[in-house]
């Protein structure tokens, strides 16, 4: 199963790289009260990095809840 996950990770990473490299035109970006223009490649990279970071944080939070050792009770 580990090999399947690694292959899937490589394939998704390759697709992401292809999409990012094919989209280099500048786009107008708005976020809350800010607006500006940036290359699509930068916007896609930042979006992918934010999604990856959120996934790592959620994974760490879920692991922390499921791997805590249970406290033993002193009751007979």
PyMOL Python script that loads the backbone (N, CA, C, O; Angstrom):
from pymol import cmd

cmd.read_pdbstr("""\
ATOM      1  N   UNK A   1       0.824  -1.196   0.000  1.00  0.00           N
ATOM      2  CA  UNK A   1       0.000   0.000   0.000  1.00  0.00           C
ATOM      3  C   UNK A   1       0.868   1.259   0.000  1.00  0.00           C
ATOM      4  O   UNK A   1       0.489   2.283  -0.569  1.00  0.00           O
ATOM      5  N   UNK A   2       2.035   1.174   0.643  1.00  0.00           N
ATOM      6  CA  UNK A   2       2.928   2.332   0.700  1.00  0.00           C
ATOM      7  C   UNK A   2       3.411   2.728  -0.694  1.00  0.00           C
ATOM      8  O   UNK A   2       3.515   3.915  -1.006  1.00  0.00           O
ATOM      9  N   UNK A   3       3.704   1.727  -1.532  1.00  0.00           N
ATOM     10  CA  UNK A   3       4.176   2.014  -2.881  1.00  0.00           C
ATOM     11  C   UNK A   3       3.077   2.688  -3.690  1.00  0.00           C
ATOM     12  O   UNK A   3       3.350   3.599  -4.471  1.00  0.00           O
ATOM     13  N   UNK A   4       1.841   2.249  -3.508  1.00  0.00           N
ATOM     14  CA  UNK A   4       0.710   2.861  -4.221  1.00  0.00           C
ATOM     15  C   UNK A   4       0.594   4.334  -3.838  1.00  0.00           C
ATOM     16  O   UNK A   4       0.384   5.185  -4.702  1.00  0.00           O
ATOM     17  N   UNK A   5       0.728   4.633  -2.565  1.00  0.00           N
ATOM     18  CA  UNK A   5       0.655   6.025  -2.102  1.00  0.00           C
ATOM     19  C   UNK A   5       1.790   6.857  -2.693  1.00  0.00           C
ATOM     20  O   UNK A   5       1.578   8.002  -3.094  1.00  0.00           O
ATOM     21  N   UNK A   6       2.987   6.289  -2.747  1.00  0.00           N
ATOM     22  CA  UNK A   6       4.122   7.020  -3.307  1.00  0.00           C
ATOM     23  C   UNK A   6       3.944   7.279  -4.793  1.00  0.00           C
ATOM     24  O   UNK A   6       4.252   8.371  -5.272  1.00  0.00           O
ATOM     25  N   UNK A   7       3.455   6.297  -5.523  1.00  0.00           N
ATOM     26  CA  UNK A   7       3.221   6.470  -6.961  1.00  0.00           C
ATOM     27  C   UNK A   7       2.144   7.520  -7.177  1.00  0.00           C
ATOM     28  O   UNK A   7       2.280   8.378  -8.049  1.00  0.00           O
ATOM     29  N   UNK A   8       1.071   7.460  -6.391  1.00  0.00           N
ATOM     30  CA  UNK A   8       0.002   8.440  -6.505  1.00  0.00           C
ATOM     31  C   UNK A   8       0.513   9.844  -6.200  1.00  0.00           C
ATOM     32  O   UNK A   8       0.135  10.802  -6.875  1.00  0.00           O
ATOM     33  N   UNK A   9       1.356   9.970  -5.204  1.00  0.00           N
ATOM     34  CA  UNK A   9       1.943  11.262  -4.861  1.00  0.00           C
ATOM     35  C   UNK A   9       2.784  11.811  -6.011  1.00  0.00           C
ATOM     36  O   UNK A   9       2.702  12.999  -6.322  1.00  0.00           O
ATOM     37  N   UNK A  10       3.582  10.969  -6.639  1.00  0.00           N
ATOM     38  CA  UNK A  10       4.414  11.396  -7.766  1.00  0.00           C
ATOM     39  C   UNK A  10       3.540  11.811  -8.946  1.00  0.00           C
ATOM     40  O   UNK A  10       3.811  12.828  -9.585  1.00  0.00           O
ATOM     41  N   UNK A  11       2.499  11.041  -9.244  1.00  0.00           N
ATOM     42  CA  UNK A  11       1.619  11.356 -10.368  1.00  0.00           C
ATOM     43  C   UNK A  11       0.898  12.681 -10.131  1.00  0.00           C
ATOM     44  O   UNK A  11       0.851  13.525 -11.027  1.00  0.00           O
ATOM     45  N   UNK A  12       0.341  12.874  -8.949  1.00  0.00           N
ATOM     46  CA  UNK A  12      -0.346  14.134  -8.634  1.00  0.00           C
ATOM     47  C   UNK A  12       0.639  15.298  -8.682  1.00  0.00           C
ATOM     48  O   UNK A  12       0.303  16.374  -9.176  1.00  0.00           O
ATOM     49  N   UNK A  13       1.845  15.090  -8.176  1.00  0.00           N
ATOM     50  CA  UNK A  13       2.869  16.133  -8.231  1.00  0.00           C
ATOM     51  C   UNK A  13       3.238  16.494  -9.664  1.00  0.00           C
ATOM     52  O   UNK A  13       3.451  17.666  -9.976  1.00  0.00           O
ATOM     53  N   UNK A  14       3.314  15.498 -10.530  1.00  0.00           N
ATOM     54  CA  UNK A  14       3.623  15.770 -11.937  1.00  0.00           C
ATOM     55  C   UNK A  14       2.494  16.554 -12.600  1.00  0.00           C
ATOM     56  O   UNK A  14       2.753  17.499 -13.345  1.00  0.00           O
ATOM     57  N   UNK A  15       1.255  16.174 -12.336  1.00  0.00           N
ATOM     58  CA  UNK A  15       0.117  16.914 -12.891  1.00  0.00           C
ATOM     59  C   UNK A  15       0.117  18.353 -12.398  1.00  0.00           C
ATOM     60  O   UNK A  15      -0.135  19.278 -13.170  1.00  0.00           O
ATOM     61  N   UNK A  16       0.398  18.541 -11.123  1.00  0.00           N
ATOM     62  CA  UNK A  16       0.456  19.885 -10.563  1.00  0.00           C
ATOM     63  C   UNK A  16       1.554  20.703 -11.238  1.00  0.00           C
ATOM     64  O   UNK A  16       1.341  21.865 -11.583  1.00  0.00           O
ATOM     65  N   UNK A  17       2.715  20.105 -11.423  1.00  0.00           N
ATOM     66  CA  UNK A  17       3.823  20.806 -12.076  1.00  0.00           C
ATOM     67  C   UNK A  17       3.466  21.177 -13.522  1.00  0.00           C
ATOM     68  O   UNK A  17       3.795  22.273 -13.975  1.00  0.00           O
ATOM     69  N   UNK A  18       2.801  20.280 -14.244  1.00  0.00           N
ATOM     70  CA  UNK A  18       2.408  20.567 -15.620  1.00  0.00           C
ATOM     71  C   UNK A  18       1.423  21.728 -15.666  1.00  0.00           C
ATOM     72  O   UNK A  18       1.577  22.638 -16.481  1.00  0.00           O
ATOM     73  N   UNK A  19       0.420  21.707 -14.806  1.00  0.00           N
ATOM     74  CA  UNK A  19      -0.569  22.788 -14.780  1.00  0.00           C
ATOM     75  C   UNK A  19       0.099  24.115 -14.452  1.00  0.00           C
ATOM     76  O   UNK A  19      -0.191  25.133 -15.080  1.00  0.00           O
ATOM     77  N   UNK A  20       0.984  24.106 -13.477  1.00  0.00           N
ATOM     78  CA  UNK A  20       1.653  25.348 -13.076  1.00  0.00           C
ATOM     79  C   UNK A  20       2.525  25.886 -14.208  1.00  0.00           C
ATOM     80  O   UNK A  20       2.496  27.083 -14.494  1.00  0.00           O
ATOM     81  N   UNK A  21       3.296  25.023 -14.850  1.00  0.00           N
ATOM     82  CA  UNK A  21       4.211  25.480 -15.899  1.00  0.00           C
ATOM     83  C   UNK A  21       3.500  25.930 -17.172  1.00  0.00           C
ATOM     84  O   UNK A  21       4.049  26.728 -17.932  1.00  0.00           O
ATOM     85  N   UNK A  22       2.287  25.431 -17.418  1.00  0.00           N
ATOM     86  CA  UNK A  22       1.568  25.828 -18.623  1.00  0.00           C
ATOM     87  C   UNK A  22       0.769  27.115 -18.442  1.00  0.00           C
ATOM     88  O   UNK A  22       0.246  27.652 -19.419  1.00  0.00           O
ATOM     89  N   UNK A  23       0.665  27.611 -17.236  1.00  0.00           N
ATOM     90  CA  UNK A  23      -0.147  28.796 -16.971  1.00  0.00           C
ATOM     91  C   UNK A  23       0.725  29.908 -16.404  1.00  0.00           C
ATOM     92  O   UNK A  23       0.854  30.062 -15.190  1.00  0.00           O
ATOM     93  N   UNK A  24       1.321  30.680 -17.310  1.00  0.00           N
ATOM     94  CA  UNK A  24       2.240  31.728 -16.875  1.00  0.00           C
ATOM     95  C   UNK A  24       1.729  33.137 -17.131  1.00  0.00           C
ATOM     96  O   UNK A  24       2.413  34.106 -16.799  1.00  0.00           O
ATOM     97  N   UNK A  25       0.549  33.273 -17.710  1.00  0.00           N
ATOM     98  CA  UNK A  25       0.015  34.605 -18.019  1.00  0.00           C
ATOM     99  C   UNK A  25      -0.352  35.347 -16.737  1.00  0.00           C
ATOM    100  O   UNK A  25      -0.741  34.719 -15.752  1.00  0.00           O
ATOM    101  N   UNK A  26      -0.234  36.674 -16.735  1.00  0.00           N
ATOM    102  CA  UNK A  26      -0.615  37.435 -15.539  1.00  0.00           C
ATOM    103  C   UNK A  26      -2.132  37.474 -15.368  1.00  0.00           C
ATOM    104  O   UNK A  26      -2.873  37.531 -16.350  1.00  0.00           O
ATOM    105  N   UNK A  27      -2.587  37.444 -14.121  1.00  0.00           N
ATOM    106  CA  UNK A  27      -4.013  37.514 -13.805  1.00  0.00           C
ATOM    107  C   UNK A  27      -4.227  38.545 -12.703  1.00  0.00           C
ATOM    108  O   UNK A  27      -3.325  38.834 -11.916  1.00  0.00           O
ATOM    109  N   UNK A  28      -5.434  39.091 -12.662  1.00  0.00           N
ATOM    110  CA  UNK A  28      -5.797  40.029 -11.606  1.00  0.00           C
ATOM    111  C   UNK A  28      -6.289  39.219 -10.413  1.00  0.00           C
ATOM    112  O   UNK A  28      -7.125  38.327 -10.561  1.00  0.00           O
ATOM    113  N   UNK A  29      -5.770  39.532  -9.238  1.00  0.00           N
ATOM    114  CA  UNK A  29      -6.096  38.793  -8.024  1.00  0.00           C
ATOM    115  C   UNK A  29      -6.686  39.755  -7.010  1.00  0.00           C
ATOM    116  O   UNK A  29      -6.160  40.848  -6.805  1.00  0.00           O
ATOM    117  N   UNK A  30      -7.782  39.349  -6.374  1.00  0.00           N
ATOM    118  CA  UNK A  30      -8.380  40.133  -5.304  1.00  0.00           C
ATOM    119  C   UNK A  30      -8.481  39.262  -4.062  1.00  0.00           C
ATOM    120  O   UNK A  30      -8.904  38.108  -4.132  1.00  0.00           O
ATOM    121  N   UNK A  31      -8.091  39.822  -2.931  1.00  0.00           N
ATOM    122  CA  UNK A  31      -8.206  39.136  -1.651  1.00  0.00           C
ATOM    123  C   UNK A  31      -8.607  40.173  -0.611  1.00  0.00           C
ATOM    124  O   UNK A  31      -7.840  41.080  -0.288  1.00  0.00           O
ATOM    125  N   UNK A  32      -9.812  40.022  -0.098  1.00  0.00           N
ATOM    126  CA  UNK A  32     -10.398  40.962   0.853  1.00  0.00           C
ATOM    127  C   UNK A  32     -10.342  42.373   0.272  1.00  0.00           C
ATOM    128  O   UNK A  32     -10.998  42.636  -0.736  1.00  0.00           O
ATOM    129  N   UNK A  33      -9.594  43.271   0.863  1.00  0.00           N
ATOM    130  CA  UNK A  33      -9.533  44.649   0.365  1.00  0.00           C
ATOM    131  C   UNK A  33      -8.339  44.884  -0.549  1.00  0.00           C
ATOM    132  O   UNK A  33      -8.176  45.985  -1.076  1.00  0.00           O
ATOM    133  N   UNK A  34      -7.521  43.896  -0.742  1.00  0.00           N
ATOM    134  CA  UNK A  34      -6.320  44.049  -1.567  1.00  0.00           C
ATOM    135  C   UNK A  34      -6.571  43.507  -2.968  1.00  0.00           C
ATOM    136  O   UNK A  34      -7.331  42.556  -3.151  1.00  0.00           O
ATOM    137  N   UNK A  35      -5.935  44.113  -3.937  1.00  0.00           N
ATOM    138  CA  UNK A  35      -6.003  43.587  -5.301  1.00  0.00           C
ATOM    139  C   UNK A  35      -4.671  43.869  -5.982  1.00  0.00           C
ATOM    140  O   UNK A  35      -3.947  44.795  -5.617  1.00  0.00           O
ATOM    141  N   UNK A  36      -4.378  43.073  -6.948  1.00  0.00           N
ATOM    142  CA  UNK A  36      -3.127  43.252  -7.676  1.00  0.00           C
ATOM    143  C   UNK A  36      -3.064  42.293  -8.837  1.00  0.00           C
ATOM    144  O   UNK A  36      -4.044  41.626  -9.170  1.00  0.00           O
ATOM    145  N   UNK A  37      -1.915  42.234  -9.440  1.00  0.00           N
ATOM    146  CA  UNK A  37      -1.710  41.363 -10.588  1.00  0.00           C
ATOM    147  C   UNK A  37      -0.477  40.510 -10.327  1.00  0.00           C
ATOM    148  O   UNK A  37       0.536  41.003  -9.832  1.00  0.00           O
ATOM    149  N   UNK A  38      -0.571  39.245 -10.659  1.00  0.00           N
ATOM    150  CA  UNK A  38       0.573  38.349 -10.500  1.00  0.00           C
ATOM    151  C   UNK A  38       0.492  37.268 -11.564  1.00  0.00           C
ATOM    152  O   UNK A  38      -0.552  37.046 -12.176  1.00  0.00           O
ATOM    153  N   UNK A  39       1.611  36.609 -11.766  1.00  0.00           N
ATOM    154  CA  UNK A  39       1.647  35.517 -12.737  1.00  0.00           C
ATOM    155  C   UNK A  39       0.801  34.357 -12.226  1.00  0.00           C
ATOM    156  O   UNK A  39       0.798  34.055 -11.033  1.00  0.00           O
ATOM    157  N   UNK A  40       0.098  33.724 -13.127  1.00  0.00           N
ATOM    158  CA  UNK A  40      -0.735  32.583 -12.752  1.00  0.00           C
ATOM    159  C   UNK A  40       0.098  31.495 -12.106  1.00  0.00           C
ATOM    160  O   UNK A  40      -0.362  30.825 -11.182  1.00  0.00           O
ATOM    161  N   UNK A  41       1.325  31.310 -12.585  1.00  0.00           N
ATOM    162  CA  UNK A  41       2.201  30.286 -12.022  1.00  0.00           C
ATOM    163  C   UNK A  41       2.436  30.545 -10.533  1.00  0.00           C
ATOM    164  O   UNK A  41       2.447  29.604  -9.739  1.00  0.00           O
ATOM    165  N   UNK A  42       2.621  31.800 -10.148  1.00  0.00           N
ATOM    166  CA  UNK A  42       2.831  32.133  -8.743  1.00  0.00           C
ATOM    167  C   UNK A  42       1.557  31.899  -7.934  1.00  0.00           C
ATOM    168  O   UNK A  42       1.611  31.363  -6.827  1.00  0.00           O
ATOM    169  N   UNK A  43       0.415  32.300  -8.487  1.00  0.00           N
ATOM    170  CA  UNK A  43      -0.859  32.094  -7.799  1.00  0.00           C
ATOM    171  C   UNK A  43      -1.138  30.610  -7.593  1.00  0.00           C
ATOM    172  O   UNK A  43      -1.562  30.203  -6.511  1.00  0.00           O
ATOM    173  N   UNK A  44      -0.904  29.805  -8.616  1.00  0.00           N
ATOM    174  CA  UNK A  44      -1.114  28.363  -8.494  1.00  0.00           C
ATOM    175  C   UNK A  44      -0.167  27.751  -7.467  1.00  0.00           C
ATOM    176  O   UNK A  44      -0.568  26.898  -6.675  1.00  0.00           O
ATOM    177  N   UNK A  45       1.082  28.184  -7.483  1.00  0.00           N
ATOM    178  CA  UNK A  45       2.044  27.659  -6.517  1.00  0.00           C
ATOM    179  C   UNK A  45       1.638  28.017  -5.089  1.00  0.00           C
ATOM    180  O   UNK A  45       1.680  27.169  -4.197  1.00  0.00           O
ATOM    181  N   UNK A  46       1.246  29.274  -4.875  1.00  0.00           N
ATOM    182  CA  UNK A  46       0.835  29.691  -3.538  1.00  0.00           C
ATOM    183  C   UNK A  46      -0.411  28.943  -3.076  1.00  0.00           C
ATOM    184  O   UNK A  46      -0.513  28.563  -1.910  1.00  0.00           O
ATOM    185  N   UNK A  47      -1.353  28.732  -3.985  1.00  0.00           N
ATOM    186  CA  UNK A  47      -2.560  27.985  -3.643  1.00  0.00           C
ATOM    187  C   UNK A  47      -2.238  26.536  -3.299  1.00  0.00           C
ATOM    188  O   UNK A  47      -2.764  25.995  -2.327  1.00  0.00           O
ATOM    189  N   UNK A  48      -1.375  25.908  -4.092  1.00  0.00           N
ATOM    190  CA  UNK A  48      -0.977  24.527  -3.819  1.00  0.00           C
ATOM    191  C   UNK A  48      -0.226  24.426  -2.488  1.00  0.00           C
ATOM    192  O   UNK A  48      -0.447  23.490  -1.720  1.00  0.00           O
ATOM    193  N   UNK A  49       0.649  25.376  -2.219  1.00  0.00           N
ATOM    194  CA  UNK A  49       1.404  25.369  -0.964  1.00  0.00           C
ATOM    195  C   UNK A  49       0.471  25.553   0.232  1.00  0.00           C
ATOM    196  O   UNK A  49       0.648  24.909   1.266  1.00  0.00           O
ATOM    197  N   UNK A  50      -0.526  26.437   0.090  1.00  0.00           N
ATOM    198  CA  UNK A  50      -1.486  26.643   1.179  1.00  0.00           C
ATOM    199  C   UNK A  50      -2.311  25.379   1.415  1.00  0.00           C
ATOM    200  O   UNK A  50      -2.557  25.010   2.563  1.00  0.00           O
ATOM    201  N   UNK A  51      -2.739  24.718   0.351  1.00  0.00           N
ATOM    202  CA  UNK A  51      -3.493  23.475   0.492  1.00  0.00           C
ATOM    203  C   UNK A  51      -2.662  22.382   1.129  1.00  0.00           C
ATOM    204  O   UNK A  51      -3.160  21.640   1.975  1.00  0.00           O
ATOM    205  N   UNK A  52      -1.401  22.270   0.737  1.00  0.00           N
ATOM    206  CA  UNK A  52      -0.509  21.283   1.335  1.00  0.00           C
ATOM    207  C   UNK A  52      -0.319  21.556   2.822  1.00  0.00           C
ATOM    208  O   UNK A  52      -0.367  20.641   3.644  1.00  0.00           O
ATOM    209  N   UNK A  53      -0.101  22.831   3.160  1.00  0.00           N
ATOM    210  CA  UNK A  53       0.100  23.205   4.553  1.00  0.00           C
ATOM    211  C   UNK A  53      -1.141  22.882   5.386  1.00  0.00           C
ATOM    212  O   UNK A  53      -1.029  22.371   6.500  1.00  0.00           O
ATOM    213  N   UNK A  54      -2.309  23.179   4.849  1.00  0.00           N
ATOM    214  CA  UNK A  54      -3.546  22.866   5.570  1.00  0.00           C
ATOM    215  C   UNK A  54      -3.691  21.355   5.759  1.00  0.00           C
ATOM    216  O   UNK A  54      -4.120  20.906   6.822  1.00  0.00           O
ATOM    217  N   UNK A  55      -3.343  20.577   4.754  1.00  0.00           N
ATOM    218  CA  UNK A  55      -3.403  19.125   4.878  1.00  0.00           C
ATOM    219  C   UNK A  55      -2.469  18.594   5.944  1.00  0.00           C
ATOM    220  O   UNK A  55      -2.835  17.696   6.702  1.00  0.00           O
ATOM    221  N   UNK A  56      -1.262  19.141   6.009  1.00  0.00           N
ATOM    222  CA  UNK A  56      -0.302  18.716   7.030  1.00  0.00           C
ATOM    223  C   UNK A  56      -0.820  19.067   8.428  1.00  0.00           C
ATOM    224  O   UNK A  56      -0.731  18.253   9.347  1.00  0.00           O
ATOM    225  N   UNK A  57      -1.354  20.267   8.584  1.00  0.00           N
ATOM    226  CA  UNK A  57      -1.859  20.694   9.888  1.00  0.00           C
ATOM    227  C   UNK A  57      -3.022  19.808  10.333  1.00  0.00           C
ATOM    228  O   UNK A  57      -3.070  19.380  11.486  1.00  0.00           O
ATOM    229  N   UNK A  58      -3.960  19.532   9.422  1.00  0.00           N
ATOM    230  CA  UNK A  58      -5.096  18.676   9.774  1.00  0.00           C
ATOM    231  C   UNK A  58      -4.613  17.277  10.139  1.00  0.00           C
ATOM    232  O   UNK A  58      -5.100  16.687  11.103  1.00  0.00           O
ATOM    233  N   UNK A  59      -3.662  16.743   9.381  1.00  0.00           N
ATOM    234  CA  UNK A  59      -3.122  15.421   9.682  1.00  0.00           C
ATOM    235  C   UNK A  59      -2.476  15.390  11.058  1.00  0.00           C
ATOM    236  O   UNK A  59      -2.694  14.451  11.822  1.00  0.00           O
ATOM    237  N   UNK A  60      -1.684  16.404  11.382  1.00  0.00           N
ATOM    238  CA  UNK A  60      -1.042  16.455  12.686  1.00  0.00           C
ATOM    239  C   UNK A  60      -2.064  16.579  13.809  1.00  0.00           C
ATOM    240  O   UNK A  60      -1.909  15.960  14.861  1.00  0.00           O
ATOM    241  N   UNK A  61      -3.100  17.368  13.594  1.00  0.00           N
ATOM    242  CA  UNK A  61      -4.134  17.500  14.612  1.00  0.00           C
ATOM    243  C   UNK A  61      -4.887  16.196  14.819  1.00  0.00           C
ATOM    244  O   UNK A  61      -5.189  15.832  15.955  1.00  0.00           O
ATOM    245  N   UNK A  62      -5.193  15.491  13.744  1.00  0.00           N
ATOM    246  CA  UNK A  62      -5.902  14.215  13.865  1.00  0.00           C
ATOM    247  C   UNK A  62      -5.029  13.146  14.496  1.00  0.00           C
ATOM    248  O   UNK A  62      -5.521  12.332  15.278  1.00  0.00           O
ATOM    249  N   UNK A  63      -3.750  13.132  14.175  1.00  0.00           N
ATOM    250  CA  UNK A  63      -2.841  12.162  14.779  1.00  0.00           C
ATOM    251  C   UNK A  63      -2.697  12.418  16.262  1.00  0.00           C
ATOM    252  O   UNK A  63      -2.592  11.478  17.050  1.00  0.00           O
ATOM    253  N   UNK A  64      -2.690  13.675  16.650  1.00  0.00           N
ATOM    254  CA  UNK A  64      -2.574  14.008  18.068  1.00  0.00           C
ATOM    255  C   UNK A  64      -3.760  13.507  18.858  1.00  0.00           C
ATOM    256  O   UNK A  64      -3.606  13.129  20.020  1.00  0.00           O
ATOM    257  N   UNK A  65      -4.949  13.491  18.258  1.00  0.00           N
ATOM    258  CA  UNK A  65      -6.142  13.032  18.957  1.00  0.00           C
ATOM    259  C   UNK A  65      -6.213  11.513  19.019  1.00  0.00           C
ATOM    260  O   UNK A  65      -6.710  10.965  20.003  1.00  0.00           O
ATOM    261  N   UNK A  66      -5.730  10.821  17.993  1.00  0.00           N
ATOM    262  CA  UNK A  66      -5.884   9.373  17.958  1.00  0.00           C
ATOM    263  C   UNK A  66      -4.729   8.627  18.613  1.00  0.00           C
ATOM    264  O   UNK A  66      -4.886   7.456  18.959  1.00  0.00           O
ATOM    265  N   UNK A  67      -3.590   9.255  18.793  1.00  0.00           N
ATOM    266  CA  UNK A  67      -2.432   8.556  19.338  1.00  0.00           C
ATOM    267  C   UNK A  67      -2.106   8.943  20.776  1.00  0.00           C
ATOM    268  O   UNK A  67      -1.024   8.624  21.267  1.00  0.00           O
ATOM    269  N   UNK A  68      -3.004   9.611  21.443  1.00  0.00           N
ATOM    270  CA  UNK A  68      -2.754   9.938  22.844  1.00  0.00           C
ATOM    271  C   UNK A  68      -2.923   8.681  23.685  1.00  0.00           C
ATOM    272  O   UNK A  68      -3.890   7.940  23.505  1.00  0.00           O
ATOM    273  N   UNK A  69      -2.008   8.437  24.586  1.00  0.00           N
ATOM    274  CA  UNK A  69      -2.173   7.261  25.457  1.00  0.00           C
ATOM    275  C   UNK A  69      -3.340   7.494  26.412  1.00  0.00           C
ATOM    276  O   UNK A  69      -3.537   8.594  26.929  1.00  0.00           O
ATOM    277  N   UNK A  70      -4.097   6.442  26.625  1.00  0.00           N
ATOM    278  CA  UNK A  70      -5.224   6.520  27.540  1.00  0.00           C
ATOM    279  C   UNK A  70      -4.732   6.508  28.977  1.00  0.00           C
ATOM    280  O   UNK A  70      -3.855   5.726  29.345  1.00  0.00           O
ATOM    281  N   UNK A  71      -5.300   7.369  29.765  1.00  0.00           N
ATOM    282  CA  UNK A  71      -4.918   7.394  31.180  1.00  0.00           C
ATOM    283  C   UNK A  71      -5.593   6.224  31.875  1.00  0.00           C
ATOM    284  O   UNK A  71      -6.771   5.940  31.657  1.00  0.00           O
ATOM    285  N   UNK A  72      -4.818   5.555  32.715  1.00  0.00           N
ATOM    286  CA  UNK A  72      -5.387   4.445  33.459  1.00  0.00           C
ATOM    287  C   UNK A  72      -6.105   4.993  34.678  1.00  0.00           C
ATOM    288  O   UNK A  72      -5.616   5.897  35.356  1.00  0.00           O
ATOM    289  N   UNK A  73      -7.249   4.441  34.937  1.00  0.00           N
ATOM    290  CA  UNK A  73      -7.984   4.919  36.108  1.00  0.00           C
ATOM    291  C   UNK A  73      -7.555   4.123  37.337  1.00  0.00           C
ATOM    292  O   UNK A  73      -7.179   2.954  37.241  1.00  0.00           O
ATOM    293  N   UNK A  74      -7.618   4.769  38.471  1.00  0.00           N
ATOM    294  CA  UNK A  74      -7.217   4.123  39.726  1.00  0.00           C
ATOM    295  C   UNK A  74      -8.387   3.391  40.371  1.00  0.00           C
ATOM    296  O   UNK A  74      -8.222   2.763  41.417  1.00  0.00           O
ATOM    297  N   UNK A  75      -9.552   3.464  39.767  1.00  0.00           N
ATOM    298  CA  UNK A  75     -10.730   2.820  40.348  1.00  0.00           C
ATOM    299  C   UNK A  75     -10.601   1.308  40.213  1.00  0.00           C
ATOM    300  O   UNK A  75     -10.094   0.820  39.203  1.00  0.00           O
ATOM    301  N   UNK A  76     -11.057   0.555  41.229  1.00  0.00           N
ATOM    302  CA  UNK A  76     -10.944  -0.924  41.189  1.00  0.00           C
ATOM    303  C   UNK A  76     -11.878  -1.548  40.214  1.00  0.00           C
ATOM    304  O   UNK A  76     -11.896  -2.771  40.072  1.00  0.00           O
TER     305      UNK A  76
END
""", "prot")
cmd.dss("prot")
cmd.show_as("cartoon", "prot")
cmd.util.cbc("prot")
cmd.orient("prot")
